[in-house]
Amino acid sequence: MEVSSLPISASQRAKLISAGYSSLSSLFSVSYSDLARDLNISENEAIGILRVASQRRGSERSNGTSSIVNEEGSYSWNFSLGAQTAWDMLNEEKSLGRITTSCSELDDVLGGGISCKEVTEIGGVPGIGKTQLGIQLAVNVQIPMDYGGLQGKAIYIDTEGSFMVERALQIAEACLEDMQEYHGFLKKDLQACQLNMKPTDFLENIFYFRVCSYTEQIAVVNYLDKFISEHKDVKVVIIDSITFHFRQDFDDMALRTRLLGGMALKLMKLTKKFTLAVVLLNQVTTKYIEGSYQLTLALGDSWSHACTNRVILYWNGNERYAYIDKSPSVRSASAQYSVTGRGIRSSVSNCKRVKMM
């Protein structure tokens, strides 16, 4: 729910949005004193805003969970419904689908592919294949269930202008050829299903958003809940890259942290609500570690906690590797992969640069 719908004055709503408090959830992690300072208002006024936000949240929730702000500006929560057993959670995780990367080694270290109901961050140096992997996932999520896929659609949010529709078509054609080959194996087992797809069908199932500023990026993320509610077969949201607009024109790092944190929270909620995967492509920066500058993923250490899984792509000589840096379900491991004319594949070549088109 957005703060723009709160029954407070227009000036208060404007101050909240300007300070980076765009959603109700962003208000539940701040004290009244911090809110008063950020909005340049009195503490009593800040307590009033928090009370209204708490009351609105309580009236909107239907699962029996409510929150109340007291005179000191802190929250007391009343959880009465929504409990789930660990056994139910285990069975649910086993039933969740995964999106193949088209590289068997990479799928193996990921536990079968990119998981739904999780946010996965994939970062690396320029030219390592981040966008190629993003396009590959946007295509592969559409693989029919009879062929081991999710038979879903994709949302691709492009912040850098790096998405190439010709490349998407090329990868779709290769994906279709792979399915036709698999179809041949199925026919031998008398279990074949009909494959009536064309490469252009894949393009029709990729919803593309081009954003040119961090405000547009936040607006699109805020819009996703409504959009996916109207397109319930969306199974992956890809942002390429999450970083680009947040590395420029930001003198207020606290504001940037709040905006990124609010966006990450919205994306996490989308994964749970719609049982889909969110994939965030990230850039690299340098960090001074133990007397030398080393490459690390952008947006700092605090951002690293915003994602469920973190995958780092890197060069090892002339070969591309993916390293599972963080995951609650699989151990840290590396896998070799290649970027070919057909898309992401298992590594079969020692050539560092492969012509795409």
ChimeraX attribute file (.defattr): number of C-alpha atoms within 10 A of each C-alpha:
attribute: neighborCount
match mode: 1-to-1
recipient: residues
	/A:1	14
	/A:2	15
	/A:3	20
	/A:4	18
	/A:5	12
	/A:6	19
	/A:7	13
	/A:8	14
	/A:9	10
	/A:10	11
	/A:11	8
	/A:12	19
	/A:13	20
	/A:14	15
	/A:15	15
	/A:16	21
	/A:17	15
	/A:18	13
	/A:19	18
	/A:20	21
	/A:21	25
	/A:22	24
	/A:23	22
	/A:24	20
	/A:25	18
	/A:26	20
	/A:27	20
	/A:28	15
	/A:29	10
	/A:30	14
	/A:31	17
	/A:32	24
	/A:33	16
	/A:34	12
	/A:35	22
	/A:36	17
	/A:37	12
	/A:38	18
	/A:39	19
	/A:40	12
	/A:41	14
	/A:42	14
	/A:43	17
	/A:44	14
	/A:45	15
	/A:46	22
	/A:47	22
	/A:48	17
	/A:49	23
	/A:50	25
	/A:51	19
	/A:52	16
	/A:53	26
	/A:54	21
	/A:55	16
	/A:56	18
	/A:57	19
	/A:58	16
	/A:59	11
	/A:60	12
	/A:61	10
	/A:62	10
	/A:63	11
	/A:64	12
	/A:65	16
	/A:66	20
	/A:67	19
	/A:68	19
	/A:69	20
	/A:70	12
	/A:71	12
	/A:72	10
	/A:73	19
	/A:74	16
	/A:75	18
	/A:76	11
	/A:77	10
	/A:78	11
	/A:79	12
	/A:80	10
	/A:81	10
	/A:82	8
	/A:83	7
	/A:84	8
	/A:85	7
	/A:86	9
	/A:87	9
	/A:88	10
	/A:89	11
	/A:90	10
	/A:91	10
	/A:92	10
	/A:93	13
	/A:94	9
	/A:95	9
	/A:96	13
	/A:97	22
	/A:98	22
	/A:99	26
	/A:100	24
	/A:101	26
	/A:102	21
	/A:103	19
	/A:104	18
	/A:105	19
	/A:106	26
	/A:107	18
	/A:108	15
	/A:109	18
	/A:110	27
	/A:111	13
	/A:112	16
	/A:113	20
	/A:114	24
	/A:115	25
	/A:116	23
	/A:117	25
	/A:118	21
	/A:119	28
	/A:120	23
	/A:121	25
	/A:122	27
	/A:123	24
	/A:124	23
	/A:125	18
	/A:126	11
	/A:127	11
	/A:128	21
	/A:129	20
	/A:130	23
	/A:131	21
	/A:132	22
	/A:133	19
	/A:134	25
	/A:135	26
	/A:136	24
	/A:137	24
	/A:138	29
	/A:139	29
	/A:140	25
	/A:141	28
	/A:142	25
	/A:143	21
	/A:144	15
	/A:145	12
	/A:146	14
	/A:147	16
	/A:148	12
	/A:149	16
	/A:150	24
	/A:151	16
	/A:152	23
	/A:153	24
	/A:154	28
	/A:155	21
	/A:156	21
	/A:157	23
	/A:158	21
	/A:159	22
	/A:160	17
	/A:161	12
	/A:162	12
	/A:163	19
	/A:164	12
	/A:165	12
	/A:166	11
	/A:167	18
	/A:168	23
	/A:169	18
	/A:170	17
	/A:171	25
	/A:172	26
	/A:173	18
	/A:174	16
	/A:175	22
	/A:176	19
	/A:177	14
	/A:178	12
	/A:179	17
	/A:180	15
	/A:181	11
	/A:182	13
	/A:183	19
	/A:184	13
	/A:185	13
	/A:186	14
	/A:187	11
	/A:188	9
	/A:189	9
	/A:190	9
	/A:191	11
	/A:192	15
	/A:193	11
	/A:194	8
	/A:195	13
	/A:196	6
	/A:197	12
	/A:198	11
	/A:199	18
	/A:200	12
	/A:201	14
	/A:202	24
	/A:203	19
	/A:204	11
	/A:205	18
	/A:206	22
	/A:207	14
	/A:208	16
	/A:209	15
	/A:210	17
	/A:211	18
	/A:212	14
	/A:213	15
	/A:214	21
	/A:215	13
	/A:216	15
	/A:217	22
	/A:218	17
	/A:219	14
	/A:220	16
	/A:221	20
	/A:222	19
	/A:223	11
	/A:224	17
	/A:225	17
	/A:226	10
	/A:227	14
	/A:228	16
	/A:229	12
	/A:230	10
	/A:231	13
	/A:232	13
	/A:233	18
	/A:234	25
	/A:235	27
	/A:236	29
	/A:237	28
	/A:238	25
	/A:239	23
	/A:240	26
	/A:241	25
	/A:242	26
	/A:243	21
	/A:244	18
	/A:245	18
	/A:246	20
	/A:247	14
	/A:248	10
	/A:249	8
	/A:250	11
	/A:251	9
	/A:252	8
	/A:253	10
	/A:254	13
	/A:255	16
	/A:256	18
	/A:257	17
	/A:258	16
	/A:259	21
	/A:260	22
	/A:261	18
	/A:262	22
	/A:263	21
	/A:264	20
	/A:265	16
	/A:266	19
	/A:267	26
	/A:268	19
	/A:269	15
	/A:270	22
	/A:271	20
	/A:272	14
	/A:273	12
	/A:274	18
	/A:275	20
	/A:276	27
	/A:277	28
	/A:278	27
	/A:279	28
	/A:280	24
	/A:281	23
	/A:282	23
	/A:283	20
	/A:284	17
	/A:285	15
	/A:286	12
	/A:287	14
	/A:288	10
	/A:289	9
	/A:290	7
	/A:291	6
	/A:292	8
	/A:293	11
	/A:294	12
	/A:295	13
	/A:296	18
	/A:297	22
	/A:298	21
	/A:299	19
	/A:300	12
	/A:301	10
	/A:302	10
	/A:303	14
	/A:304	15
	/A:305	13
	/A:306	20
	/A:307	21
	/A:308	18
	/A:309	23
	/A:310	22
	/A:311	22
	/A:312	21
	/A:313	22
	/A:314	20
	/A:315	15
	/A:316	9
	/A:317	9
	/A:318	11
	/A:319	18
	/A:320	19
	/A:321	19
	/A:322	23
	/A:323	19
	/A:324	20
	/A:325	17
	/A:326	20
	/A:327	15
	/A:328	8
	/A:329	10
	/A:330	14
	/A:331	13
	/A:332	14
	/A:333	15
	/A:334	20
	/A:335	20
	/A:336	21
	/A:337	24
	/A:338	23
	/A:339	23
	/A:340	19
	/A:341	15
	/A:342	18
	/A:343	24
	/A:344	22
	/A:345	20
	/A:346	19
	/A:347	19
	/A:348	11
	/A:349	14
	/A:350	12
	/A:351	10
	/A:352	13
	/A:353	14
	/A:354	12
	/A:355	7
	/A:356	12
	/A:357	9
